[in-house]
């Protein structure tokens, strides 16, 4: 996955690495699923599922950490890990 080529790109909020890493979001055609690509440990991508008719996508219980994708500002998104914003 070449994150820089994707339509929806998010930047890391707080990076102590000296550089800001990026992630990408790809939605299914029906917008019920979102795949996020996070350089976090061994995980290459995580599938999030839309919660009802809301515009919130959450990771399933099989994932160790809790990831949430929510709208941010007019056309952006935020990714939260365990209720802390990590990308926007």
PAKE-143219 format. One record per atom (N, C-alpha, C): residue number from 1; residue in three letters; atom name; x, y, z. Coordinates in Angstrom, 3 decimals, decimal comma. Example, Ala and Ser with C-alpha at 12.3 -4.5 7.8 and 13.67 -1.06 7.14 Angstrom:
+-----+------+------+----------+----------+----------+
: pos : code : site :       px :       py :       pz :
+-----+------+------+----------+----------+----------+
:   1 :  ALA :    N :   13,190 :   -5,690 :    7,800 :
:   1 :  ALA :   CA :   12,300 :   -4,500 :    7,800 :
:   1 :  ALA :    C :   13,200 :   -3,300 :    7,800 :
:   2 :  SER :    N :   12,850 :   -2,250 :    7,080 :
:   2 :  SER :   CA :   13,670 :   -1,060 :    7,140 :
:   2 :  SER :    C :   12,900 :    0,030 :    7,870 :
+-----+------+------+----------+----------+----------+
This chain:
+-----+------+------+----------+----------+----------+
: pos : code : site :       px :       py :       pz :
+-----+------+------+----------+----------+----------+
:   1 :  UNK :    N :    0,848 :   -1,176 :    0,000 :
:   1 :  UNK :   CA :    0,000 :    0,000 :    0,000 :
:   1 :  UNK :    C :    0,891 :    1,235 :    0,000 :
:   2 :  UNK :    N :    0,677 :    2,088 :   -0,970 :
:   2 :  UNK :   CA :    1,416 :    3,348 :   -1,005 :
:   2 :  UNK :    C :    0,465 :    4,438 :   -0,526 :
:   3 :  UNK :    N :    0,588 :    4,759 :    0,759 :
:   3 :  UNK :   CA :   -0,323 :    5,677 :    1,429 :
:   3 :  UNK :    C :   -0,426 :    7,008 :    0,704 :
:   4 :  UNK :    N :    0,698 :    7,520 :    0,210 :
:   4 :  UNK :   CA :    0,707 :    8,834 :   -0,423 :
:   4 :  UNK :    C :   -0,133 :    8,892 :   -1,688 :
:   5 :  UNK :    N :   -0,506 :    7,745 :   -2,262 :
:   5 :  UNK :   CA :   -1,322 :    7,717 :   -3,473 :
:   5 :  UNK :    C :   -2,828 :    7,656 :   -3,180 :
:   6 :  UNK :    N :   -3,211 :    7,485 :   -1,945 :
:   6 :  UNK :   CA :   -4,613 :    7,315 :   -1,598 :
:   6 :  UNK :    C :   -5,334 :    8,660 :   -1,490 :
:   7 :  UNK :    N :   -6,631 :    8,636 :   -1,730 :
:   7 :  UNK :   CA :   -7,437 :    9,853 :   -1,713 :
:   7 :  UNK :    C :   -7,551 :   10,439 :   -0,303 :
:   8 :  UNK :    N :   -7,786 :    9,601 :    0,680 :
:   8 :  UNK :   CA :   -7,924 :   10,077 :    2,062 :
:   8 :  UNK :    C :   -6,662 :    9,708 :    2,821 :
:   9 :  UNK :    N :   -5,880 :   10,728 :    3,182 :
:   9 :  UNK :   CA :   -4,644 :   10,550 :    3,929 :
:   9 :  UNK :    C :   -4,754 :   11,319 :    5,240 :
:  10 :  UNK :    N :   -4,249 :   10,732 :    6,303 :
:  10 :  UNK :   CA :   -4,270 :   11,374 :    7,610 :
:  10 :  UNK :    C :   -2,858 :   11,405 :    8,169 :
:  11 :  UNK :    N :   -2,555 :   12,457 :    8,918 :
:  11 :  UNK :   CA :   -1,231 :   12,597 :    9,521 :
:  11 :  UNK :    C :   -1,299 :   12,272 :   11,002 :
:  12 :  UNK :    N :   -0,190 :   11,759 :   11,503 :
:  12 :  UNK :   CA :   -0,087 :   11,420 :   12,916 :
:  12 :  UNK :    C :   -0,156 :   12,695 :   13,750 :
:  13 :  UNK :    N :   -0,891 :   12,649 :   14,851 :
:  13 :  UNK :   CA :   -1,085 :   13,837 :   15,693 :
:  13 :  UNK :    C :    0,177 :   14,159 :   16,481 :
:  14 :  UNK :    N :    0,620 :   13,262 :   17,337 :
:  14 :  UNK :   CA :    1,809 :   13,483 :   18,154 :
:  14 :  UNK :    C :    2,853 :   12,452 :   17,792 :
:  15 :  UNK :    N :    3,928 :   12,926 :   17,212 :
:  15 :  UNK :   CA :    4,979 :   11,996 :   16,824 :
:  15 :  UNK :    C :    6,257 :   12,361 :   17,564 :
:  16 :  UNK :    N :    6,763 :   11,409 :   18,334 :
:  16 :  UNK :   CA :    8,037 :   11,624 :   19,019 :
:  16 :  UNK :    C :    9,187 :   11,004 :   18,229 :
:  17 :  UNK :    N :    8,904 :   10,618 :   17,000 :
:  17 :  UNK :   CA :    9,906 :    9,964 :   16,147 :
:  17 :  UNK :    C :   10,746 :   10,967 :   15,360 :
:  18 :  UNK :    N :   10,387 :   12,233 :   15,399 :
:  18 :  UNK :   CA :   11,106 :   13,230 :   14,623 :
:  18 :  UNK :    C :   10,510 :   13,423 :   13,238 :
:  19 :  UNK :    N :    9,543 :   12,583 :   12,872 :
:  19 :  UNK :   CA :    8,845 :   12,719 :   11,591 :
:  19 :  UNK :    C :    7,402 :   12,300 :   11,812 :
:  20 :  UNK :    N :    6,527 :   12,820 :   11,012 :
:  20 :  UNK :   CA :    5,109 :   12,476 :   11,130 :
:  20 :  UNK :    C :    4,783 :   11,353 :   10,153 :
:  21 :  UNK :    N :    4,270 :   10,263 :   10,668 :
:  21 :  UNK :   CA :    3,866 :    9,183 :    9,771 :
:  21 :  UNK :    C :    2,459 :    9,457 :    9,258 :
:  22 :  UNK :    N :    2,096 :    8,773 :    8,193 :
:  22 :  UNK :   CA :    0,783 :    8,967 :    7,584 :
:  22 :  UNK :    C :    0,054 :    7,644 :    7,519 :
:  23 :  UNK :    N :   -1,245 :    7,731 :    7,401 :
:  23 :  UNK :   CA :   -2,081 :    6,566 :    7,196 :
:  23 :  UNK :    C :   -3,117 :    6,890 :    6,132 :
:  24 :  UNK :    N :   -3,752 :    5,876 :    5,613 :
:  24 :  UNK :   CA :   -4,772 :    6,068 :    4,588 :
:  24 :  UNK :    C :   -6,052 :    5,369 :    5,005 :
:  25 :  UNK :    N :   -7,163 :    5,849 :    4,444 :
:  25 :  UNK :   CA :   -8,474 :    5,261 :    4,696 :
:  25 :  UNK :    C :   -9,101 :    4,935 :    3,351 :
:  26 :  UNK :    N :   -9,600 :    3,720 :    3,220 :
:  26 :  UNK :   CA :  -10,321 :    3,319 :    2,017 :
:  26 :  UNK :    C :  -11,685 :    2,795 :    2,454 :
:  27 :  UNK :    N :  -12,749 :    3,338 :    1,862 :
:  27 :  UNK :   CA :  -14,111 :    2,933 :    2,194 :
:  27 :  UNK :    C :  -14,625 :    1,919 :    1,181 :
:  28 :  UNK :    N :  -15,509 :    1,034 :    1,647 :
:  28 :  UNK :   CA :  -16,219 :    0,143 :    0,729 :
:  28 :  UNK :    C :  -17,210 :    0,985 :   -0,063 :
:  29 :  UNK :    N :  -17,713 :    0,450 :   -1,176 :
:  29 :  UNK :   CA :  -18,646 :    1,211 :   -2,016 :
:  29 :  UNK :    C :  -19,889 :    1,646 :   -1,259 :
:  30 :  UNK :    N :  -20,375 :    0,811 :   -0,360 :
:  30 :  UNK :   CA :  -21,594 :    1,149 :    0,387 :
:  30 :  UNK :    C :  -21,299 :    1,926 :    1,676 :
:  31 :  UNK :    N :  -20,037 :    2,257 :    1,933 :
:  31 :  UNK :   CA :  -19,600 :    3,043 :    3,090 :
:  31 :  UNK :    C :  -19,844 :    2,335 :    4,430 :
:  32 :  UNK :    N :  -20,063 :    1,022 :    4,414 :
:  32 :  UNK :   CA :  -20,297 :    0,295 :    5,663 :
:  32 :  UNK :    C :  -18,999 :   -0,164 :    6,317 :
:  33 :  UNK :    N :  -17,937 :   -0,224 :    5,532 :
:  33 :  UNK :   CA :  -16,642 :   -0,634 :    6,070 :
:  33 :  UNK :    C :  -15,575 :    0,361 :    5,643 :
:  34 :  UNK :    N :  -14,600 :    0,530 :    6,512 :
:  34 :  UNK :   CA :  -13,448 :    1,377 :    6,222 :
:  34 :  UNK :    C :  -12,199 :    0,585 :    6,583 :
:  35 :  UNK :    N :  -11,223 :    0,605 :    5,704 :
:  35 :  UNK :   CA :   -9,954 :   -0,052 :    5,983 :
:  35 :  UNK :    C :   -8,926 :    1,032 :    6,243 :
:  36 :  UNK :    N :   -8,269 :    0,943 :    7,404 :
:  36 :  UNK :   CA :   -7,244 :    1,926 :    7,747 :
:  36 :  UNK :    C :   -5,893 :    1,224 :    7,746 :
:  37 :  UNK :    N :   -4,894 :    1,925 :    7,282 :
:  37 :  UNK :   CA :   -3,539 :    1,393 :    7,181 :
:  37 :  UNK :    C :   -2,670 :    2,142 :    8,182 :
:  38 :  UNK :    N :   -2,357 :    1,481 :    9,290 :
:  38 :  UNK :   CA :   -1,628 :    2,129 :   10,372 :
:  38 :  UNK :    C :   -0,296 :    1,415 :   10,589 :
:  39 :  UNK :    N :    0,803 :    2,157 :   10,542 :
:  39 :  UNK :   CA :    2,100 :    1,546 :   10,833 :
:  39 :  UNK :    C :    2,257 :    1,365 :   12,340 :
:  40 :  UNK :    N :    1,497 :    0,424 :   12,907 :
:  40 :  UNK :   CA :    1,447 :    0,221 :   14,356 :
:  40 :  UNK :    C :    1,717 :   -1,250 :   14,654 :
:  41 :  UNK :    N :    2,940 :   -1,583 :   14,997 :
:  41 :  UNK :   CA :    3,280 :   -2,964 :   15,292 :
:  41 :  UNK :    C :    3,183 :   -3,844 :   14,058 :
:  42 :  UNK :    N :    2,648 :   -5,048 :   14,213 :
:  42 :  UNK :   CA :    2,562 :   -6,013 :   13,118 :
:  42 :  UNK :    C :    1,340 :   -5,780 :   12,231 :
:  43 :  UNK :    N :    0,389 :   -4,987 :   12,695 :
:  43 :  UNK :   CA :   -0,845 :   -4,768 :   11,922 :
:  43 :  UNK :    C :   -0,544 :   -3,950 :   10,673 :
:  44 :  UNK :    N :   -1,006 :   -4,428 :    9,529 :
:  44 :  UNK :   CA :   -0,822 :   -3,679 :    8,286 :
:  44 :  UNK :    C :   -2,070 :   -2,886 :    7,959 :
:  45 :  UNK :    N :   -3,221 :   -3,485 :    8,202 :
:  45 :  UNK :   CA :   -4,471 :   -2,754 :    8,001 :
:  45 :  UNK :    C :   -5,519 :   -3,290 :    8,965 :
:  46 :  UNK :    N :   -6,492 :   -2,462 :    9,238 :
:  46 :  UNK :   CA :   -7,562 :   -2,813 :   10,174 :
:  46 :  UNK :    C :   -8,880 :   -2,461 :    9,513 :
:  47 :  UNK :    N :   -9,817 :   -3,390 :    9,559 :
:  47 :  UNK :   CA :  -11,148 :   -3,160 :    9,009 :
:  47 :  UNK :    C :  -12,051 :   -2,624 :   10,117 :
:  48 :  UNK :    N :  -12,672 :   -1,483 :    9,852 :
:  48 :  UNK :   CA :  -13,628 :   -0,891 :   10,787 :
:  48 :  UNK :    C :  -15,019 :   -1,013 :   10,183 :
:  49 :  UNK :    N :  -16,028 :   -1,206 :   11,017 :
:  49 :  UNK :   CA :  -17,390 :   -1,337 :   10,536 :
:  49 :  UNK :    C :  -18,240 :   -0,179 :   11,030 :
:  50 :  UNK :    N :  -19,115 :    0,292 :   10,142 :
:  50 :  UNK :   CA :  -19,993 :    1,417 :   10,441 :
:  50 :  UNK :    C :  -21,005 :    1,000 :   11,508 :
:  51 :  UNK :    N :  -21,265 :    1,907 :   12,423 :
:  51 :  UNK :   CA :  -22,173 :    1,649 :   13,523 :
:  51 :  UNK :    C :  -23,559 :    2,188 :   13,186 :
:  52 :  UNK :    N :  -24,445 :    1,314 :   12,720 :
:  52 :  UNK :   CA :  -25,806 :    1,714 :   12,348 :
:  52 :  UNK :    C :  -25,797 :    2,729 :   11,217 :
:  53 :  UNK :    N :  -26,602 :    3,781 :   11,363 :
:  53 :  UNK :   CA :  -26,661 :    4,837 :   10,344 :
:  53 :  UNK :    C :  -25,747 :    6,004 :   10,670 :
:  54 :  UNK :    N :  -25,012 :    5,896 :   11,770 :
:  54 :  UNK :   CA :  -24,106 :    6,973 :   12,169 :
:  54 :  UNK :    C :  -22,916 :    7,044 :   11,231 :
:  55 :  UNK :    N :  -22,132 :    8,077 :   11,364 :
:  55 :  UNK :   CA :  -20,904 :    8,217 :   10,578 :
:  55 :  UNK :    C :  -19,715 :    7,910 :   11,479 :
:  56 :  UNK :    N :  -19,803 :    6,764 :   12,166 :
:  56 :  UNK :   CA :  -18,746 :    6,284 :   13,044 :
:  56 :  UNK :    C :  -18,430 :    4,849 :   12,664 :
:  57 :  UNK :    N :  -17,145 :    4,557 :   12,465 :
:  57 :  UNK :   CA :  -16,699 :    3,214 :   12,133 :
:  57 :  UNK :    C :  -15,823 :    2,725 :   13,278 :
:  58 :  UNK :    N :  -16,054 :    1,483 :   13,741 :
:  58 :  UNK :   CA :  -15,312 :    0,946 :   14,884 :
:  58 :  UNK :    C :  -14,700 :   -0,407 :   14,547 :
:  59 :  UNK :    N :  -13,588 :   -0,698 :   15,238 :
:  59 :  UNK :   CA :  -12,955 :   -2,002 :   15,076 :
:  59 :  UNK :    C :  -13,750 :   -3,047 :   15,851 :
:  60 :  UNK :    N :  -13,653 :   -4,274 :   15,397 :
:  60 :  UNK :   CA :  -14,350 :   -5,366 :   16,058 :
:  60 :  UNK :    C :  -13,643 :   -5,791 :   17,339 :
:  61 :  UNK :    N :  -14,282 :   -6,685 :   18,071 :
:  61 :  UNK :   CA :  -13,728 :   -7,147 :   19,348 :
:  61 :  UNK :    C :  -12,506 :   -8,041 :   19,165 :
:  62 :  UNK :    N :  -12,287 :   -8,536 :   17,961 :
:  62 :  UNK :   CA :  -11,128 :   -9,397 :   17,699 :
:  62 :  UNK :    C :   -9,828 :   -8,596 :   17,710 :
:  63 :  UNK :    N :   -9,925 :   -7,273 :   17,547 :
:  63 :  UNK :   CA :   -8,747 :   -6,399 :   17,547 :
:  63 :  UNK :    C :   -8,390 :   -6,068 :   18,996 :
:  64 :  UNK :    N :   -7,113 :   -6,179 :   19,345 :
:  64 :  UNK :   CA :   -6,656 :   -5,929 :   20,720 :
:  64 :  UNK :    C :   -6,978 :   -4,509 :   21,183 :
:  65 :  UNK :    N :   -6,677 :   -3,521 :   20,353 :
:  65 :  UNK :   CA :   -6,925 :   -2,120 :   20,694 :
:  65 :  UNK :    C :   -8,228 :   -1,665 :   20,056 :
:  66 :  UNK :    N :   -8,834 :   -0,655 :   20,616 :
:  66 :  UNK :   CA :  -10,088 :   -0,120 :   20,089 :
:  66 :  UNK :    C :   -9,801 :    1,056 :   19,156 :
:  67 :  UNK :    N :  -10,123 :    0,887 :   17,865 :
:  67 :  UNK :   CA :   -9,943 :    1,952 :   16,880 :
:  67 :  UNK :    C :  -11,298 :    2,477 :   16,443 :
:  68 :  UNK :    N :  -11,387 :    3,801 :   16,281 :
:  68 :  UNK :   CA :  -12,621 :    4,444 :   15,838 :
:  68 :  UNK :    C :  -12,262 :    5,482 :   14,779 :
:  69 :  UNK :    N :  -13,049 :    5,524 :   13,714 :
:  69 :  UNK :   CA :  -12,898 :    6,523 :   12,654 :
:  69 :  UNK :    C :  -14,130 :    7,416 :   12,700 :
:  70 :  UNK :    N :  -13,923 :    8,724 :   12,831 :
:  70 :  UNK :   CA :  -15,039 :    9,671 :   12,914 :
:  70 :  UNK :    C :  -14,775 :   10,859 :   11,993 :
:  71 :  UNK :    N :  -15,837 :   11,509 :   11,502 :
:  71 :  UNK :   CA :  -15,654 :   12,726 :   10,700 :
:  71 :  UNK :    C :  -14,959 :   13,812 :   11,528 :
:  72 :  UNK :    N :  -14,172 :   14,637 :   10,832 :
:  72 :  UNK :   CA :  -13,421 :   15,713 :   11,478 :
:  72 :  UNK :    C :  -13,448 :   16,927 :   10,564 :
:  73 :  UNK :    N :  -13,888 :   18,036 :   11,080 :
:  73 :  UNK :   CA :  -14,062 :   19,265 :   10,308 :
:  73 :  UNK :    C :  -14,983 :   19,003 :    9,117 :
:  74 :  UNK :    N :  -14,837 :   19,728 :    8,017 :
:  74 :  UNK :   CA :  -15,788 :   19,591 :    6,906 :
:  74 :  UNK :    C :  -15,613 :   18,310 :    6,105 :
:  75 :  UNK :    N :  -14,409 :   17,994 :    5,687 :
:  75 :  UNK :   CA :  -14,208 :   16,840 :    4,803 :
:  75 :  UNK :    C :  -13,158 :   15,875 :    5,313 :
:  76 :  UNK :    N :  -12,751 :   16,030 :    6,553 :
:  76 :  UNK :   CA :  -11,694 :   15,179 :    7,074 :
:  76 :  UNK :    C :  -12,198 :   14,097 :    8,007 :
:  77 :  UNK :    N :  -11,248 :   13,338 :    8,533 :
:  77 :  UNK :   CA :  -11,544 :   12,257 :    9,464 :
:  77 :  UNK :    C :  -10,494 :   12,235 :   10,555 :
:  78 :  UNK :    N :  -10,840 :   11,628 :   11,677 :
:  78 :  UNK :   CA :   -9,912 :   11,362 :   12,758 :
:  78 :  UNK :    C :   -9,932 :    9,876 :   13,052 :
:  79 :  UNK :    N :   -8,768 :    9,347 :   13,425 :
:  79 :  UNK :   CA :   -8,693 :    7,982 :   13,922 :
:  79 :  UNK :    C :   -8,313 :    8,073 :   15,387 :
:  80 :  UNK :    N :   -9,109 :    7,398 :   16,204 :
:  80 :  UNK :   CA :   -8,840 :    7,353 :   17,638 :
:  80 :  UNK :    C :   -8,462 :    5,931 :   18,020 :
:  81 :  UNK :    N :   -7,470 :    5,830 :   18,892 :
:  81 :  UNK :   CA :   -7,081 :    4,534 :   19,443 :
:  81 :  UNK :    C :   -7,306 :    4,617 :   20,933 :
:  82 :  UNK :    N :   -8,185 :    3,784 :   21,445 :
:  82 :  UNK :   CA :   -8,530 :    3,801 :   22,863 :
:  82 :  UNK :    C :   -8,923 :    5,207 :   23,322 :
:  83 :  UNK :    N :   -9,774 :    5,877 :   22,550 :
:  83 :  UNK :   CA :  -10,335 :    7,212 :   22,826 :
:  83 :  UNK :    C :   -9,331 :    8,357 :   22,760 :
:  84 :  UNK :    N :   -8,152 :    8,131 :   22,186 :
:  84 :  UNK :   CA :   -7,159 :    9,194 :   22,006 :
:  84 :  UNK :    C :   -6,950 :    9,388 :   20,516 :
:  85 :  UNK :    N :   -7,049 :   10,647 :   20,036 :
:  85 :  UNK :   CA :   -6,860 :   10,941 :   18,615 :
:  85 :  UNK :    C :   -5,396 :   10,693 :   18,263 :
:  86 :  UNK :    N :   -5,189 :    9,798 :   17,268 :
:  86 :  UNK :   CA :   -3,813 :    9,506 :   16,840 :
:  86 :  UNK :    C :   -3,522 :    9,997 :   15,422 :
:  87 :  UNK :    N :   -4,568 :   10,140 :   14,595 :
:  87 :  UNK :   CA :   -4,417 :   10,663 :   13,229 :
:  87 :  UNK :    C :   -5,572 :   11,603 :   12,921 :
:  88 :  UNK :    N :   -5,278 :   12,644 :   12,122 :
:  88 :  UNK :   CA :   -6,330 :   13,550 :   11,652 :
:  88 :  UNK :    C :   -5,947 :   14,115 :   10,307 :
+-----+------+------+----------+----------+----------+
